[in-house]
Amino acid sequence: MNKNIKKKVTPKGKTRYTFSIYIGRDPRTGSPKQVRRSYESYETAEKAFLAIQSDIADGKYSFEKQERLKFKDVYEQWFNIYADSGVKESTFATTKRMIEDHVLPSLGNTYVDKISIIDCQRAVNKWRKDAPRTYKKYVRYAKRVLKFAIQLGLIENNPMENVILPSRDESPKKAFDYYNRADLKTFLNTARKFKKEAYAFFFVLAYTGLRSGEALTLEWSDIDFNKKTLSVKRTASKGMQNRNIIQSPKTSHSARTIFLDNDTLDVLTEWRKEQQKLVKVVSLKDKKFVFNGWFNNYPANVPLSKTAVTLWNTEIAKKAHVRHIRIHDFRHTHASLLFDAGASMQDIKDRLGHSSVRTTEQVYTHLFKSRRQETTAKFSEYMGDK
């Protein structure tokens, strides 16, 4: 076996055989050059490796003889390295969808050495029109692929570095929705009659501020009923081929322990008793999911699906005669009620698992403005009362 040929497995499970060969310095720039290749079989890779080595030894290999690659070919090689760099599966799955759905249709079939600044600008203008709030991510990924092309010795400059980013649409961003105290109580009272598991799930969301993925993967062992705490240790997400996966929390700050009020503890205790009626082995030490749709999934221990809770949410809101909000808006509902209760920004930041207070401030800017206006009005009313 040739030690210069490395065996790799792509995120899709395909085996590739890769190698790189130093071929000297570019006489025009003086920069080092390498030939990198990737093949589906070891035999093909070895044949190509020996052929290139032979040409170099005979002085027949030239820089101009290097294989020209299209953007999509460079992307494939770059992505294999990126996926193996330690990023979460959900992260590189999202990256893959963005590039293949948006970047490749614009640049994929063009040879990288023929991609001009004009080509990049046209692509950026289209992305800006199609996705004004996310197009900058497409630009960033395109830059990284073209930077990799430079590392491969295929091009000398990155044309995406010289594009002009169109100005962002300044139209106001639609504010997220949330329930006030009265609407939330109406929703939860209806949920209690609708389905006990649904009631427990939405109660936990509204009273803890957990992300839906964090709540769906919550295990009984994560809840300490004596210390009255809940530990966030994992989350549900989407991986390759849109499959459901369980992974570590969104960020290091998302892994957190929060205190639970007595009402939430009572709701969880009651729901645990319901599970025990069906499955006698559920205990605090068991690594059983708190929300797993026992009525449908027994005896499998799998998380409740996002599809199920989405359908529950729609049906409960309809029955309760309250407006429908997204599942994630229950997290915003919790934050809003914390504001109403007088919680500090630092407390809200820690409870929600944000990386910084600045993040909390940016997400809840409109709540800040509303509270400041109320404070000013109360002060004015107080000072005017003679």
C-alpha positions, 0 to 999 in steps of 0.5 A: 500500500502506498503510504502517500494515499490516504483513505477517507470516508465522506459524510455520505459514507462514501470511501475516497482515496486522496493524495497530494504531491509537491511539484515545486514553486511557481516560476511566476510567483515563487509560491509552493505548488501541490497537486491534490487528487481524490478518487473512488478506488485505491487502484485509480488513485495509485495509478494517477499518483505514479503517473504524476510522479513519473512525469515530475521525475522526467521533467514532463510535468508543468504547472499548466498541465495541472487538471482544471477543476470546476467550482463544484469539484473544488467544493467537494474536496473542501467539504470533505475536509470541512466535515472532518474538522470537528464541526457538528453534523448539524452544522456541516449539514446546514452548510451543505444545504446552503452551498448546494441550494444557492452557491452551486447553481450560480458558480458550480459549473464554472472552472475556478480559474475562469471565475471573475469578479463580475461572475461573483458580483452577479451571483451575490446580487442574485443571492441578495435578491433571493435571500436578503437576510442570509445571502452573506452566508453564501458569500462567506462559504463561496469565499472559503471554497475559492480560498481552498482553490488558491491552496490547491494552486488552481488560482492566485486570487480570490475574486469573491474578496472584491465584490461589493455587498448590496446594502441590506434591506432596512425594512423592519424585521418582523418581531417575534410573537409571544403570549402574555400571562393571560393567553398563556394560562388559557393555552395551558389550561386547554392543553391539560384537557387535550393531552397530558404529555402536551400539557407538560411539554408546553408548560416546561417550555413556557416556564423554563425558556428551553429551546424545543430541541433541548426539551425534546431530548431532556432525560429524567436523570437531568432533573434533580427534584431535591435540588429543584434544578434542570440540566441542559445536556443535549439538543435535537437537530437535523443531520445529513439527509435531513435525519434526526440527530441528538448532539451536544447543546447549541453552544458552550453557554447553552449547556446550563443548569437552571432552577425550577419553580414548584409548579413546574416540578409538580407538573413534571412529577404528575407527568412521570406518574403517567409514564409509570402507568404504562412503563413500570421502569421509569425512575429518576435514574433511568436515562428515559426521555421525559417527552417521548410519546409513550402512547405511540413509541412504546417500548422504544425510548426515542424523543418525541418528534418536532412534527408531533409538538407542532401539530399539538400546538396548532390544535391546542391554540385553535381549541383555546381560541388564542392566536397561534405562535411558533414553538420557539415563541414559547421561549420568547414568552418565557423571556417576556414574562421574566421581564414582567417579573422584574428579572435582571438582564444577566439572569435572563441571559443565564437562564436562556443560555445566551453567550453574552448579555449583548446577545440577549439585548439584541434579541429582545430589543423591542422588549427593552424599548417597551419597558423603558417607555413604561418606566418613563410613563410611570416616572412622569405619572409619579412626579406629576402627582402633587 
